[in-house]
Amino acid sequence: MRAIWKGAVSFGLVSIGVKLYSATEEKDIRFHQVHREDGGRIRYKRTCSVCGEEVSYDDIAKGYDIGGGEMVILTDADFADLPLTTSHAIDVLEFVPAEQVDPILYNKAYFLEPEGAATKPYVLLRDALADAERVAIVKVALRQREQLATLRVREGVLLLNTMLWPDEIRTPSFGFLDEDIKVRGPELAMASSLIDSMAGEFEPDAFTDDYRTALQEVIDAKVEGREVVQPEEVEEAPAAAVDLMAALRASVDRARAARGEAPTRGETRAGGGAGKPTPITSAKSAQRAAQAAKKATAKKPAKKAEGAKKTAGKKTAEKATGAKATGRKAAGEKKAAPKKAARKSA
């Protein structure tokens, strides 16, 4: 890497000499504009719109359009008089919790390397920052422009993140923000289930730029004179969902299938509101529901059998009671018969 800036981190009365390196690089495949017929490069000349002459870099100045065709021209001397902090200092202003810095403010990242005898104070600041679990808010002048930035630790190296100024962040003004849109409970539960089914730990190396890889293969094939093989068809983006719940449920099932888990279809629990069940969002809940259903099914035949048993017993008892009563009646009739006969003989 090549250092793009040299200066010092001003940490109280401590000055730490550092070199600045770009921490990121774009991997886009870049093309030149060429003549289709012979491949010749297309060149652009810097010409003046007033006199039509070609202008060299030495004769180019910065102009600010004030409207009405009028232009204010600024020279290097005008910029030299601006109230800029020294162009070779990174001034630490304060230390704040990292979570208080909105990521939308971050712009570009730079690595800082200690220069000369500055290694020990560099390591001291690095370790102190790591122990404090805070980031340093700093000001730095880069490319003739004062910028706000943060200083934090990444993999044992101090990292400078330049930031946008607060007034450079646009305020979103969209019509739907003034609308009273209600989200139903079951929809929110299903969306939460989808988030749970897709949760994971962020590993940047797991993601690749498939388009750039395919494009490089096309270029390599052209260079080697091989036949260009078309990449596999990319899955089309799904159409706008008509049934939000159905789309969410299908998304959950797809995410679970990708992880080798069972789908959620048919698994419901009470409490969805408006008489509609809410999908179960965990395997344990599904297992409990299945066991409860099994017990409920097993209890019904048992109750029927018990009822039948009671009814049969009751009928048997009634029959036995009736039989006893019939037996007593018959016995009584038998006893009464001899008495009548005795009276008749007398």
C-alpha positions in Angstrom: 0.0 0.0 0.0 1.1 3.6 -0.6 0.7 6.3 2.0 -1.6 9.1 0.8 -1.0 11.5 3.8 1.4 12.1 6.6 0.8 13.9 9.8 0.2 13.4 13.5 -2.6 12.5 15.9 -2.9 15.2 18.5 -4.0 13.4 21.7 -3.9 16.0 24.5 -0.3 17.1 24.7 0.8 13.8 23.0 1.7 13.9 19.3 1.7 10.6 17.4 3.3 10.7 13.9 1.3 8.6 11.5 0.9 7.7 7.8 -2.6 7.4 6.2 -3.5 4.5 3.9 -6.8 3.9 2.1 -8.4 1.0 4.0 -10.8 0.0 1.1 -10.7 -0.4 -2.6 -13.4 -0.9 -5.2 -13.2 -4.2 -7.2 -15.5 -3.1 -10.0 -14.3 -4.0 -13.5 -13.6 -0.8 -15.3 -14.0 -0.2 -19.1 -12.6 2.4 -21.5 -14.8 3.9 -24.2 -13.4 2.8 -27.6 -14.3 3.0 -31.2 -16.3 -0.1 -32.1 -14.6 -0.4 -35.5 -11.0 -0.5 -34.6 -10.9 -0.4 -30.7 -9.2 3.0 -30.6 -9.6 4.9 -27.3 -12.0 7.8 -27.2 -10.2 10.9 -25.9 -11.7 14.0 -24.4 -10.1 17.4 -24.8 -10.5 20.2 -22.2 -11.7 23.0 -24.3 -13.1 26.4 -23.3 -16.7 27.0 -24.1 -16.1 30.7 -24.7 -13.0 30.8 -27.0 -13.0 27.2 -28.1 -9.3 26.7 -27.3 -7.8 23.6 -25.6 -6.8 24.4 -22.0 -3.9 22.9 -20.0 -4.2 21.9 -16.3 -2.1 24.9 -15.3 -4.7 27.2 -16.7 -7.7 25.6 -15.0 -9.2 27.3 -11.9 -12.2 26.6 -9.8 -15.4 28.5 -10.6 -18.6 28.9 -8.6 -21.8 29.5 -10.6 -23.9 32.2 -9.0 -26.6 32.0 -11.7 -27.4 34.3 -14.6 -24.4 33.2 -16.5 -22.0 34.7 -14.0 -19.1 32.8 -12.4 -16.9 33.6 -9.4 -13.3 32.3 -10.0 -11.3 31.1 -7.0 -7.5 30.7 -7.1 -5.1 28.8 -4.9 -4.4 32.0 -2.9 -8.1 32.2 -2.0 -8.1 28.7 -0.6 -4.9 29.4 1.3 -6.6 32.1 3.4 -9.4 29.9 4.6 -9.5 29.1 8.3 -8.4 25.5 8.0 -6.7 23.5 10.8 -3.2 22.4 9.9 -3.4 20.0 7.0 -1.1 17.6 8.9 -3.0 17.1 12.1 -5.7 14.8 13.4 -7.1 16.6 16.4 -8.9 14.4 19.0 -12.0 16.4 20.2 -13.7 13.8 22.5 -14.4 10.1 23.2 -17.9 8.8 22.8 -19.7 5.4 22.8 -19.5 3.8 19.4 -23.3 3.1 19.3 -24.0 6.8 19.5 -22.5 7.4 16.0 -25.1 6.7 13.3 -23.6 4.5 10.6 -25.1 6.8 7.9 -22.5 9.4 8.8 -19.6 7.2 7.8 -17.9 8.0 4.5 -14.4 6.5 3.8 -12.0 4.4 5.9 -8.2 4.8 6.3 -5.6 2.8 8.2 -3.1 4.7 10.4 0.5 3.4 10.7 2.9 4.8 13.3 5.9 6.6 11.8 9.4 6.6 13.3 9.5 6.7 17.1 5.7 7.1 17.4 5.1 3.3 17.8 4.8 3.4 21.6 2.4 6.3 21.9 0.4 4.8 19.0 0.1 1.5 20.9 -0.8 3.4 24.1 -3.7 5.2 22.3 -4.8 2.0 20.6 -5.0 0.0 23.9 -6.6 2.9 25.8 -9.3 3.2 23.2 -9.9 -0.6 23.2 -10.2 -0.6 27.0 -12.5 2.4 27.1 -14.8 0.8 24.5 -15.2 4.2 22.9 -14.3 5.9 19.6 -12.5 9.2 19.3 -14.2 12.1 17.5 -11.6 13.9 15.5 -11.2 16.7 12.9 -8.8 16.3 10.0 -8.1 18.3 6.8 -7.9 16.0 3.8 -7.7 17.3 0.2 -8.2 21.0 1.3 -11.3 20.2 3.1 -11.9 19.9 6.9 -13.7 16.7 7.8 -15.2 15.2 10.9 -14.0 11.6 11.6 -13.9 8.8 14.1 -10.8 7.0 15.3 -11.3 3.4 16.5 -9.4 0.1 16.7 -9.7 -2.7 14.1 -7.6 -5.8 14.2 -4.8 -4.1 16.2 -4.7 -1.0 14.0 -6.1 2.5 14.4 -8.8 3.1 11.8 -9.9 6.6 10.7 -13.5 6.8 9.4 -14.2 10.2 7.7 -17.8 11.3 8.3 -20.4 13.4 6.6 -21.5 16.6 8.4 -25.0 16.4 9.9 -26.4 18.9 7.5 -25.3 16.7 4.6 -27.8 14.0 5.6 -31.1 14.4 3.8 -34.4 14.2 5.6 -36.7 11.6 4.1 -40.0 13.2 3.0 -42.4 10.4 1.8 -46.1 10.4 1.6 -46.6 7.1 3.4 -45.1 8.6 6.6 -48.3 10.6 7.1 -50.6 7.7 6.5 -52.1 5.7 9.4 -51.2 2.2 8.3 -52.2 -0.5 10.8 -50.2 -3.8 10.9 -52.2 -6.8 12.2 -50.9 -8.9 15.1 -50.6 -12.2 13.0 -48.7 -10.4 10.3 -46.2 -9.0 12.8 -45.9 -12.4 14.4 -45.2 -14.0 11.1 -42.7 -11.3 10.1 -40.9 -11.9 13.4 -40.9 -15.6 12.7 -39.3 -15.0 9.3 -36.6 -12.8 10.9 -36.0 -15.6 13.5 -35.7 -18.3 10.8 -33.1 -16.1 8.9 -31.1 -15.0 11.9 -27.4 -15.7 11.9 -23.9 -14.3 12.6 -22.5 -11.9 10.0 -19.5 -13.4 8.2 -18.5 -11.0 5.4 -16.4 -13.7 3.6 -19.6 -15.7 3.0 -20.8 -13.2 0.5 -19.4 -12.8 -3.0 -19.9 -10.5 -6.0 -21.3 -13.1 -8.5 -21.9 -10.5 -11.2 -18.2 -9.4 -11.2 -17.1 -13.1 -11.2 -19.3 -13.9 -14.2 -18.2 -10.8 -16.0 -14.5 -11.6 -15.5 -15.1 -15.1 -16.9 -16.6 -13.5 -20.0 -13.6 -11.3 -20.4 -11.1 -14.2 -19.9 -13.0 -16.2 -22.5 -12.7 -13.4 -24.9 -9.0 -13.1 -24.3 -8.4 -16.8 -24.7 -10.6 -17.1 -27.7 -12.9 -19.5 -26.0 -16.7 -19.8 -26.5 -18.5 -17.6 -24.0 -20.7 -19.7 -21.8 -23.8 -17.9 -20.5 -24.1 -18.1 -16.7 -27.0 -19.9 -15.1 -30.3 -18.0 -15.1 -30.7 -15.7 -12.2 -33.8 -16.3 -10.1 -36.4 -13.6 -10.9 -37.5 -11.3 -8.2 -40.9 -12.4 -6.7 -44.0 -10.4 -7.7 -45.5 -8.0 -5.3 -47.4 -9.9 -2.6 -51.2 -9.9 -2.8 -51.7 -11.9 0.4 -49.2 -10.6 2.9 -49.7 -13.5 5.4 -49.3 -16.1 2.6 -46.1 -14.5 1.3 -44.7 -14.3 4.8 -45.6 -17.9 5.6 -44.0 -19.1 2.3 -40.9 -17.0 3.1 -40.6 -18.7 6.5 -41.0 -22.1 5.0 -38.3 -21.4 2.4 -35.9 -20.1 5.0 -36.5 -23.1 7.2 -36.1 -25.5 4.3 -32.7 -23.9 3.5 -31.6 -24.7 7.0 -33.0 -28.3 6.9 -35.9 -27.5 9.4 -39.5 -28.5 9.2 -42.0 -26.0 7.6 -44.6 -24.2 9.7 -47.6 -25.0 7.6 -50.5 -26.4 9.6 -48.9 -25.5 12.9 -51.0 -22.9 14.7 -51.7 -21.8 18.2 -54.5 -19.7 19.7 -54.1 -16.0 20.3 -53.9 -14.7 16.7 -56.8 -12.4 17.2 -60.0 -12.0 15.1 -60.6 -15.8 15.3 -57.4 -16.5 13.2 -54.6 -18.6 14.7 -51.1 -17.4 14.9 -48.4 -19.6 13.4 -46.1 -21.4 15.8 -42.6 -19.9 15.6 -40.5 -22.7 17.3 -39.9 -26.4 17.0 -40.5 -26.9 20.7 -43.9 -25.2 20.5 -44.8 -27.4 17.6 -43.8 -30.5 19.5 -45.8 -29.5 22.5 -48.8 -28.8 20.3 -48.5 -32.2 18.7 -48.3 -34.0 22.0 -51.3 -32.0 23.3 -53.3 -33.0 20.2 -52.3 -36.6 20.7 -53.4 -36.6 24.3 -56.7 -35.0 23.4 -57.4 -37.6 20.7 -56.6 -40.4 23.1 -58.8 -39.0 25.9 -62.0 -38.9 23.7 -62.2 -42.7 23.0 -61.4 -43.3 26.7 -64.2 -41.1 27.8 -66.6 -42.8 25.4 -65.6 -46.3 26.7 -66.0 -45.1 30.2 -69.5 -43.7 29.4 -70.4 -46.9 27.7 -69.2 -49.0 30.6 -71.2 -46.9 33.0 -74.3 -47.2 30.8 -73.9 -51.0 30.5 -73.4 -51.3 34.2 -76.5 -49.3 34.9 -78.6 -51.4 32.5 -77.2 -54.6 34.0 -78.1 -53.4 37.5 -81.5 -52.4 36.4 -82.0 -55.9 34.9 -80.8 -57.5 38.0 -83.1 -55.4 40.2 -86.0 -56.2 37.9 -85.2 -59.9 38.0 -85.1 -59.9 41.8 -88.4 -58.1 42.0 -90.0 -60.7 39.6 -88.6 -63.5 41.7 -90.1 -62.0 44.9 -93.5 -61.7 43.2 -93.4 -65.3 42.0 -92.5 -66.5 45.5 -95.3 -64.6 47.0 -97.8 -66.0 44.5 -96.6 -69.6 45.4 -97.1 -69.0 49.1 -100.6 -67.6 48.6 -101.9 -70.6 46.5 -101.8 -73.3 49.4 -103.9 -71.0 51.7 -106.7 -70.7 49.1 -106.7 -74.4 48.6 -106.9 -75.1 52.4 -110.0 -72.9 52.7 -111.8 -74.7 49.9 -111.2 -78.1 51.5 -112.7 -77.1 54.8 
